[in-house]
Amino acid sequence: MDQRIAVVTGANRGIGLEICRQLARRGVTVILTSRSAAKGRAAIKALGEAGTDVDYHLLDVTSPVSIKALAAHVARRYGRLDVLVNNAGVMLDPRGSRMVDAKPKTFRDTLETNFFGPLQLAQVFVPLMKKHRYGRIVNLSSGLGQLTDMGAGTPAYRVSKTSLNVLTRTLAAELNGTGILVNSMCPGWVKTRMGGPHAPRTVEQAAATAVWLATLPDDGPSGGFFRDRKPIPW
Ligand SMILES: NC(=O)c1ccc[n+]([C@@H]2O[C@H](COP(=O)([O-])OP(=O)(O)OC[C@H]3O[C@@H](n4cnc5c(N)ncnc54)[C@H](OP(=O)(O)O)[C@@H]3O)[C@@H](O)[C@H]2O)c1
């Protein structure tokens, strides 16, 4: 098998950092990205031995200039991209926020990171994946974006994750038969800065499903939504 090359966004901490660790352990060449170079480099150090072959590149997913610079780096250095993990995410809704009085700016800012980032990353990397007829795109979504289980609270975050799921479904349909598999996943409620200290799940548990989707065999699923490797409703 060719050496696989993976980009992970928002990877300086939390679930993204653990995804890098698990992918690197499997022999994948990981490009760890973060919006702060200092934090990204510190994260690679924190990986210890697992970080030995991890590459680094700056990436603010809200900046088209930054996305283009990453794409140029990947094309120049590797000439291919096999795996894109859209992990970077924000939850900007103020505590107790409700749809009825939420600020439009909160929606716009949240969508910039959680939807437009993954959209533009897919737009720059799908052509490179198509060249080699191989690609795995993993979108870190959330149960809070499930229409079948939609409820009150964190309205901007919910809209952004439902939108991300639309990206997954439409991209998967467009790329049917190209060798590129696109899936969404919910990591569950995870102990990270976003999930808080009372969350019951570990980053190791959360990252396992992302790594499974990032390394699917050619006959693996596409256009699905998964938690703990099992399909869940949209
Ligand atoms: N934790 C949970 O319970 C949970 C549940 C469901 C879904 N998720 C999803 O899982 C993913 C990872 O969450 P997490 O819990 O690991 O969150 P986290 O600990 O808050 O980490 C989020 C990461 O995203 C990065 N980020 C934010 N905005 C960015 C931008 N504009 N450009 C690049 N990176 C950016 C952060 O970088 P900085 O350090 O620079 O801020 C950080 O590295 C997110 O998409 C989240 O929505 C999490």
The ligand as an SDF file (V2000), in Angstrom:
LIG
                    3D

 48 52  0  0  0  0  0  0  0  0999 V2000
  -16.0520   17.3540   23.0810 N   0  0  0  0  0  0  0  0  0  0  0  0
  -17.2620   16.9200   22.7680 C   0  0  0  0  0  0  0  0  0  0  0  0
  -18.0320   16.4740   23.6620 O   0  0  0  0  0  0  0  0  0  0  0  0
  -17.7500   16.9300   21.3450 C   0  0  0  0  0  0  0  0  0  0  0  0
  -19.0210   16.3940   21.0850 C   0  0  0  0  0  0  0  0  0  0  0  0
  -19.4920   16.3750   19.7700 C   0  0  0  0  0  0  0  0  0  0  0  0
  -18.6990   16.8660   18.7530 C   0  0  0  0  0  0  0  0  0  0  0  0
  -17.4740   17.4050   19.0320 N   0  0  0  0  0  0  0  0  0  0  0  0
  -16.6800   17.9230   17.9010 C   0  0  0  0  0  0  0  0  0  0  0  0
  -15.3950   17.3430   17.8780 O   0  0  0  0  0  0  0  0  0  0  0  0
  -14.4270   18.2580   17.3310 C   0  0  0  0  0  0  0  0  0  0  0  0
  -13.2590   18.4150   18.2900 C   0  0  0  0  0  0  0  0  0  0  0  0
  -13.7630   18.9000   19.5310 O   0  0  0  0  0  0  0  0  0  0  0  0
  -12.9230   18.9460   20.8920 P   0  0  0  0  0  0  0  0  0  0  0  0
  -13.8420   18.5040   21.9570 O   0  0  0  0  0  0  0  0  0  0  0  0
  -11.5900   18.3030   20.7290 O   0  0  0  0  0  0  0  0  0  0  0  0
  -12.7720   20.5300   21.0260 O   0  0  0  0  0  0  0  0  0  0  0  0
  -11.6290   21.4650   21.6530 P   0  0  0  0  0  0  0  0  0  0  0  0
  -10.8840   20.7460   22.7090 O   0  0  0  0  0  0  0  0  0  0  0  0
  -12.3250   22.7310   21.9840 O   0  0  0  0  0  0  0  0  0  0  0  0
  -10.6480   21.6710   20.4060 O   0  0  0  0  0  0  0  0  0  0  0  0
  -11.0740   22.3660   19.2790 C   0  0  0  0  0  0  0  0  0  0  0  0
   -9.8930   22.5270   18.3470 C   0  0  0  0  0  0  0  0  0  0  0  0
  -10.3490   23.2660   17.2130 O   0  0  0  0  0  0  0  0  0  0  0  0
   -9.4150   24.3100   16.9880 C   0  0  0  0  0  0  0  0  0  0  0  0
   -9.9820   25.4340   16.2490 N   0  0  0  0  0  0  0  0  0  0  0  0
  -11.0210   26.2290   16.5790 C   0  0  0  0  0  0  0  0  0  0  0  0
  -11.1950   27.1690   15.6410 N   0  0  0  0  0  0  0  0  0  0  0  0
  -10.2580   26.9560   14.6840 C   0  0  0  0  0  0  0  0  0  0  0  0
   -9.9000   27.5940   13.4590 C   0  0  0  0  0  0  0  0  0  0  0  0
  -10.5560   28.6860   13.0260 N   0  0  0  0  0  0  0  0  0  0  0  0
   -8.8830   27.0860   12.7190 N   0  0  0  0  0  0  0  0  0  0  0  0
   -8.2090   26.0030   13.1490 C   0  0  0  0  0  0  0  0  0  0  0  0
   -8.4680   25.3720   14.3110 N   0  0  0  0  0  0  0  0  0  0  0  0
   -9.4740   25.8420   15.0610 C   0  0  0  0  0  0  0  0  0  0  0  0
   -8.9420   24.6990   18.3790 C   0  0  0  0  0  0  0  0  0  0  0  0
   -7.7540   25.4730   18.2990 O   0  0  0  0  0  0  0  0  0  0  0  0
   -7.2920   26.5440   19.4630 P   0  0  0  0  0  0  0  0  0  0  0  0
   -6.5830   25.7320   20.5070 O   0  0  0  0  0  0  0  0  0  0  0  0
   -6.4340   27.4850   18.7430 O   0  0  0  0  0  0  0  0  0  0  0  0
   -8.5730   27.1550   20.0000 O   0  0  0  0  0  0  0  0  0  0  0  0
   -8.7380   23.3220   18.9750 C   0  0  0  0  0  0  0  0  0  0  0  0
   -7.5280   22.7740   18.5450 O   0  0  0  0  0  0  0  0  0  0  0  0
  -15.1940   19.5710   17.1020 C   0  0  0  0  0  0  0  0  0  0  0  0
  -15.5720   19.6760   15.7520 O   0  0  0  0  0  0  0  0  0  0  0  0
  -16.4310   19.4230   17.9930 C   0  0  0  0  0  0  0  0  0  0  0  0
  -17.5210   20.1790   17.5160 O   0  0  0  0  0  0  0  0  0  0  0  0
  -16.9780   17.4420   20.3010 C   0  0  0  0  0  0  0  0  0  0  0  0
  1  2  1  0
  2  3  2  0
  2  4  1  0
  4  5  1  0
  4 48  2  0
  5  6  2  0
  6  7  1  0
  7  8  2  0
  8  9  1  0
  8 48  1  0
  9 10  1  0
  9 46  1  0
 10 11  1  0
 11 12  1  0
 11 44  1  0
 12 13  1  0
 13 14  1  0
 14 15  2  0
 14 16  1  0
 14 17  1  0
 17 18  1  0
 18 19  2  0
 18 20  1  0
 18 21  1  0
 21 22  1  0
 22 23  1  0
 23 24  1  0
 23 42  1  0
 24 25  1  0
 25 26  1  0
 25 36  1  0
 26 27  1  0
 26 35  1  0
 27 28  2  0
 28 29  1  0
 29 30  1  0
 29 35  2  0
 30 31  1  0
 30 32  2  0
 32 33  1  0
 33 34  2  0
 34 35  1  0
 36 37  1  0
 36 42  1  0
 37 38  1  0
 38 39  2  0
 38 40  1  0
 38 41  1  0
 42 43  1  0
 44 45  1  0
 44 46  1  0
 46 47  1  0
M  CHG  2   8   1  16  -1
M  END
$$$$
